[in-house]
Amino acid sequence: MKVQIDSGRCQGHGRCYDLVPDLFGEDDEGYGTVLGDGDGDGVVPSGKEHDALLAASNCPERAINVLKEA
């Protein structure tokens, strides 16, 4: 599973990084960024899938895309 943030939709509410700070962070202006497994590619570590879905469902702008890999 991977997560991405649509920077055009993100308004900087911060719910993603408040809820799941080990998957999401904030940039210098307070907009969400993806941390993922640490290398910035958005891969959700094993066992954190529920957290990624929680963050996505709590984003007011629906700016978080969850990509389920086959």
C-alpha positions as CSV (number, residue, x, y, z in Angstrom):
1,M,0.0,0.0,0.0
2,K,1.2,3.5,-0.8
3,V,-0.1,7.0,0.1
4,Q,0.1,10.2,-1.7
5,I,-1.0,13.7,-0.9
6,D,-2.5,15.8,-3.7
7,S,-0.8,19.2,-3.0
8,G,-3.4,21.0,-5.1
9,R,-6.1,19.9,-2.7
10,C,-4.3,20.0,0.7
11,Q,-5.3,23.0,2.7
12,G,-3.0,22.4,5.6
13,H,-5.5,21.3,8.3
14,G,-2.9,18.9,9.6
15,R,-5.3,16.1,10.5
16,C,-3.0,13.5,8.7
17,Y,0.1,14.3,10.7
18,D,-1.9,14.8,13.9
19,L,-3.4,11.4,13.6
20,V,-0.5,9.5,12.1
21,P,2.8,11.4,12.7
22,D,4.9,8.4,11.7
23,L,3.4,8.3,8.2
24,F,2.8,12.0,7.6
25,G,4.6,15.2,8.4
26,E,4.3,18.9,7.6
27,D,6.3,21.2,5.3
28,D,7.5,24.7,6.3
29,E,4.0,26.1,5.5
30,G,2.0,23.5,7.5
31,Y,0.9,21.4,4.5
32,G,0.9,17.6,4.8
33,T,3.8,15.6,3.4
34,V,4.2,11.8,3.1
35,L,6.9,10.2,5.2
36,G,5.9,6.6,4.6
37,D,8.6,4.1,5.4
38,G,11.2,6.8,5.7
39,D,12.4,7.2,2.2
40,G,9.6,9.5,0.9
41,D,8.2,7.0,-1.6
42,G,4.9,6.7,0.4
43,V,5.1,3.0,1.1
44,V,3.0,2.3,4.2
45,P,5.0,0.0,6.5
46,S,3.4,-3.4,7.4
47,G,0.9,-3.0,10.2
48,K,0.2,0.7,9.5
49,E,-2.4,0.2,6.7
50,H,-5.3,1.0,9.1
51,D,-3.6,4.2,10.1
52,A,-3.1,5.3,6.5
53,L,-6.8,4.7,5.8
54,L,-7.8,6.6,9.0
55,A,-5.8,9.6,7.9
56,A,-7.3,9.5,4.4
57,S,-10.8,9.3,5.8
58,N,-10.2,12.3,8.1
59,C,-8.9,14.6,5.4
60,P,-11.5,17.3,4.8
61,E,-10.4,17.9,1.2
62,R,-9.8,14.2,0.5
63,A,-6.3,15.1,-0.5
64,I,-4.8,11.7,0.6
65,N,-4.8,9.0,-2.0
66,V,-4.4,5.4,-0.9
67,L,-3.0,3.1,-3.6
68,K,-3.5,-0.5,-2.9
69,E,-0.9,-2.6,-4.7
70,A,-1.7,-6.0,-6.2
